[in-house]
Amino acid sequence: MILHYVPGGCSMAIHIALLQADIPHRLVSVDRSKRTSDGRDLLTINPRGFTPTLELDDGTVLTEALALLVYIAERAGTMLPADGLPRWRALEATSFLTTELHRNFRPFFRGDTAQMDITRKDLDRHFLTLARQLGDGPYLLGRELTIADPYLFVMLTWAAMFQLEVPAPLPAYVARMKQLPSVVRAFAEEGLS
């Protein structure tokens, strides 16, 4: 299996989940021109042109972070409760992170200062909601790491990159996540400090 990724991008959440689930994979980075480090055009692999893109051993291509996280969790039997309300809460949280929270960072990556002011208010509100949801739990949804946690972690690294303050207990959550072997390894493999 191949994970097409951008170092430090939202694809890092998939990378962390693959490592956490101990699923063998190979990393292929993608540059701004959509060229992969193995010499291909990402658009021939994923016509949408986005990462993360997961290329399965049989050639099947899966895209979209939420789908990839669920695929990894289902395959591994971890990070997503099997049924009941805890499963739906994990999917709800991950959907919120991959859509609402993620999109508010677009102006920051594009350098659109006018839009940054607007989305910064949304980011502040969203991070406050997530801080309240985290509470005293080591992970977003309680005692067990779910598919929501790698994605929240990446969003918080972006907040730090853009020097956005986040409310307590989110900084302590980031510190805990940085201690996970899967996170340490993902950072090393993506060439990040």
N, C-alpha and C positions, 0 to 999 in steps of 0.2 A: 504494500500500500504506500502511496506517495501523498504527502501533504505539501501542496503548493502554498507558500506562505510569503509574507512580507515581515522581515524582522521587526518585532515590537508591535505589529499590527494586530487587528482583532483575531487574526489567525493564530496568535499565540495562545488564545484560550483553547483552541482545538489541539494544539501541540501539547499543552499542559494536560489536557484530558487524555490524550493518547498515552502519554508517559504515566499518568496516574493509573490508568487502566492496564498498563503493561502490554499494550498492543504494538507489535513490531511495525515499524514504518520507516520510510526514508523521507528526508526533507529536501525539497527543491525550492529555492528562493525565486522570487519574481521581482523584476525591477520595474521602474516607472514606465518603461516602454512596453511592458507586458511580455518581456523575454524572460524565459526561465533559465536558471543556472545550468540546466542540461541542454540548452540551445534551442528550445522549442518556443513557439508562440502560444502564450496562455489562451488566446482567443480560439485556437484550434482544439484546445482541451476543454475549455469552458467558454462558450460564446458570450456569456455575460461579462467576462473579463475581470471578475473579482476574485479575491482570495478572502477566505480560505476555499480551496478546492481540494477535494479528496479523490484521488484516482485509485480505485480498488484494483486488486491483482488481476481481476478478469477484464479490466478496461472500463468498467462502469465508472462514471464520474458523478459524484455527489457534491452539491454546493449548498450554501447558506448555513451560517453558523448554528442556528438552532437545530436544523436537521442533522448536521454533522455531530453535534453534541449528543443528541438522542441516539443516533446510530452507534456511537462509541459506547454510550452507557448500556444500550440494549445488548450489544455484542459482548461487553465485559461483565454485565450483571452487577454493575456498581454505579454509583453517582446519580441514580434515578430510582426512587422508590417504585416498586413493582405495581402498586395500585393504590387506590384510595386517595383521600385528600392530600396527603404528602406528595404524591406524584403530581397532582394538578398544581399544587403550590410551586413545585420545582419548575414545572413547565411555564407557569404564569410568570415567575420571577425571571426566568431566562428569556422569555419572549419580551418582557419589558426592557431588559438590558440590551438585547440585540436590536431592538427597534427604537424605542423612545430615548433611552439614554445615549446610545451610540450615535444617533443622527444629530444630537446636539453638539457633537464635537466637529462636525463637518466644517463650520466656519473657521474654527481654530486651525485646522489643517490647510485650509485654503487661504488663510490670512485675511479673511473678510471681516475687518474690524467692526463694521456697522452691524453685521449679524452676530458677532461675538457677544456684544452687549445684550442682545435679545436672548440668545441661547444660554448665556451665563446664568441668567435668572432661572431658566428651566433646569439647568444642571444643578444649581444650588438647591432648588426645590426637590429634585429627584434624589440627590445625595442625602438630603435630610430625611426623606422617606425611607431610603435604604438604611441609614444609620439607625432609625427607630426600629426597623424590621430586624436588623442584626441584633440589637439589644446586647445581652451578655453572652450570646452563643458564640462559639468559636467560628462558626460558619453562618452564612446568610440565613439558612433555614433551620439552624439548630446545631445539634451535636455531630451530624454527619456532613461531609463534603458532598455537594451535589453539582450537577452540570452548571448551575448558576454561578458557582464560586470562581472558576477560572475566568469567566467572562467579566464578572464584577472586578476581579483583580486587575485585569487588563484595563478596564475603564478607569480604575483608580490610578494606574500607572500613567495613563494619559493625563488625568487631572494634575498629577505631580509634574509631568513634563510641561504643561502649560501654566504651572504655578497657581493652580486653583486650590483654594483651601477647601477641605472637606471636614464635616463635623465628626466629633468623637461618636462612636468608637471606631470609625473607619480607618484612621491611621494605625491603630493597634491591630486591626484586621489585616492590613497590608503587611505589617511586620510579621505576623503569624504565617501568612501565606508565603512570604519570602523564605521561610524556613522549610517549607515542604520540599522534599527531594525532587519532585516533579517540576516545581517552579525553578529551583536552582539549576536543574539540568536544562530546562527550556531556555533560560537566560544564557547559559553557556553555549548551547548548540546554536542559538540565534546570534551569537556574537555580541551580546549586550552586557553591560556592566551592572 
